[in-house]
């Protein structure tokens, strides 16, 4: 048994827009710098949490498209299995890391559906550490 249990996730938002101003001939080296952030809502006497993980690429002339994807994940806490690790800490690291591959897959599928550009595969990375460094995780109770 684990201290944090992933119950399920649902897709909240999928938005994609092709950039009509993108000049493919003059943009050979495309740099995609999407933002990823999370909002953690702890409920039910700190035993349950709902996490919204969002990725957004804003429209600009140097990228062929823009997108926003939000997924909502549901987690439960088992204090007996936690070995004293705080629920908030598990959510900011483990829960975010659990949700990230789902977000990556949705972004890849969504961007590939345009049939104009190849699908965009978000890089594999330590997303929890990256978001902590950028202060992109918020918590409410």
LINDA-V529550 format. One record per pair of residues at least 24 apart in sequence whose C-alpha atoms are under 8 Angstrom apart, sorted by the first residue. I is the first residue (numbers start at 1). J is the second residue. Records with the same first field share a line. If there is no record, write none. Layout:
# LINDA-V529550
I: J / J
This chain:
# LINDA-V529550
1: 81
2: 78 / 81 / 82
3: 77 / 78 / 79 / 80 / 81 / 82
4: 75 / 76 / 77 / 78 / 82 / 87 / 90 / 91 / 95
5: 75 / 76 / 77 / 78
6: 73 / 74 / 75 / 76 / 95 / 98
7: 73 / 74 / 75 / 76
8: 73 / 74 / 75
9: 71 / 72 / 73 / 74 / 99
10: 71 / 72 / 73
11: 69 / 70 / 71 / 72
12: 69 / 70 / 71 / 72
13: 68 / 69 / 70 / 71
14: 67 / 68 / 69 / 70 / 110
15: 67 / 68 / 69
16: 65 / 66 / 67 / 68 / 110 / 111
17: 65 / 66 / 67
18: 64 / 65 / 66 / 114
19: 59 / 60 / 61 / 63 / 64 / 65 / 66
20: 64
21: 61
22: 61 / 62 / 63 / 64
23: 61 / 62
24: 64
27: 62
30: 62 / 63
31: 62 / 63
32: 57 / 63
33: 57
34: 58
36: 131 / 136
37: 131 / 136 / 137
38: 96 / 136 / 137 / 138
39: 137 / 138 / 139 / 140
40: 91 / 137 / 138 / 139 / 140
41: 139 / 140 / 141
42: 139 / 140 / 141
43: 141
46: 77 / 87 / 141
47: 76 / 77 / 78
48: 74 / 75 / 76 / 77
49: 74 / 75 / 76
50: 74 / 75
51: 96
53: 96 / 99 / 100 / 103
54: 103
55: 103
64: 117
67: 111
69: 103 / 106 / 107
70: 103
71: 103
73: 99
92: 128 / 137
93: 128 / 129
94: 128
96: 127 / 128
97: 126 / 127 / 128
100: 127
